[in-house]
């Protein structure tokens, strides 16, 4: 079988090359502007963060290490870290739940870096606008009893936990216990329905993520979101993403047309909390290449930014970049990434030898 696939791959090589005649399909006029950018000469402190997770599936449970880090540079390098290993039974929405945990860790590291080190700029890996668009998994259940009990008092419990940055642990497990007692007058031992317990975890972790994000966005002028990939097609309205088209058909330093979006025009499902606040947020989105022949990056600013502000932000990003990408973001990624090899090492340290039922395939 593999031999036949190798032959097909060799035969298909010609189709994997960019076809010059297709260049005319995408006009860059008024969408991309070649332009060199200087490095900022301002004095400022800067931080960057990233997160990672991995899921090792066993027959009876999933082994899920999660990590996040914020790196601060204010003349010296400092770091804030959070990590945990979760052993979770098989769930329908595990691939949404674990990223929630990672995002909460990332956002709490970000919030601590901003609050305790008063950084001027924080480079956030990924898309906050995208997180808001997908604030709860499509098709997942929402527990009506818990949803109805998200009163101001319950939200204050959440916010008090979140603002206590002495610990960066997940807050929702303690809140789940308190909320359940508040709803039924019974104790946490009464969680007999595993499926309902899973629903609570997914829902309340989504609430916690939104609440931490709300706190982070109070410092919106400090936040710069940067993505190496994106599926957005606002510029060319093509099946191909804008970032791919710009990367393929431009080479020089430059910047794209500026896109400004209001969250409410891109949200179908209301937010479970602070719906008006989140829907009224504006985002400024653009693409930029910091060095000739290097990758195009997508940049999001969680506010309506004017053109002169955008130029200043690009110069800030460029100051500490190498090979067209922010050094601190690259370092944070390398620090936190959890590979399959890392998972195998963690399992050996934990002395976990549970079967996956795939061991025989490796013999």
Steps between C-alpha positions, in 0.01 A plus 500: 500500500770750598693425183201596286456821702866592445449459127188719506686766698776507238243528221323787677805714559425733211160590647652613828695785339344849475368561150615838366195548279278512810668816626250713311215344698595710802564868451690651790398852401356689798546186711878487547751785521875444476652707777812476718459538874756635746563349841343697781744724687263550794580376847249232592466168678346209316374151577378205297320178579403165357344173610504136402325173574512138394254215534609139541202270461487179703225241513351631824608864517692783334832636625505874432801719590436875459748787528518877453765768542535876488848644441568857607783715368565830676878496470511153657312184407244371749231237465166394645403136457201279561459130424290203604439138404135399470383139492155515343258230394381483141269793419318616186662846522844421638668681209314817600538457877881466509558805274274690744735404784801609296337832410416571865863437598622723215263782590584483871873515422426798276292673769770447762770635267294813431392558861821417684764616252301783339627411152429750224418234239400136516534277192220245503537187288188434292172680443292652779234590244488133398468393865200730538341365182529147640433564865310171541521181290223461246269216592614477861238489774454798730386413855190712551505480880856632523438753224201641684702531820775719352380785717712806585592326826627188322690706244663691786620168645658427162654844468644493853666166422632627168641824639692312768811450290689333784390182326446447127302179547159442347231674705189329368528168695458688831227717349323189371484362852371828643248555221366146529452544872331834430262341249403180681608540859695176463870421493750424227467127570158521337657532155400146404425567134837490325357649183356799688831546682672517161250758380568714808876481438472609138249776573667643809848487347358700207359752750837523676678557170263787413539657843882494488486635145275783620763595758779485241303719259476773761863559390410476130754762386777273629385189311636401157378166363723337238420194287714310250191336348140609449192389310365855458409611148377856553737649240465266202176312585661186365500141618871554559578698819620859467827427678585223252427719197706791636786268594508343154458807283708760684864500609599837642440654838153644511156519649150409388185704484370561853188309605287614794236266639242524773448176690119513488498485119686168508326321789195277461467358852474753787771501764388331822639790703568869428336464160472874433859565609653238271276578202592870506874431470682617188804327349756639257644228278779514243779295347864599502838372380787622715787378280524441127424141396392404854154386602198728509352535850146582602470766770191579709455795731196475733390860437437743214855609410580798280761476224776674697440263795532204264836621369623541857385147590679347199821679598461367856460143370798537269739629766553159661433278200737259331441348157175693476343360819497632860781339697305481828207320337738252342674440833169458684387243242823302528480509879146367533449267203404149617606240242410131493853428621441726801175314577681164490760635743228631733325163496822321595559745786139450617539123459184478293497193280134487398434329168384681186431173310730626224820359647489190280510717188851616596645149525 
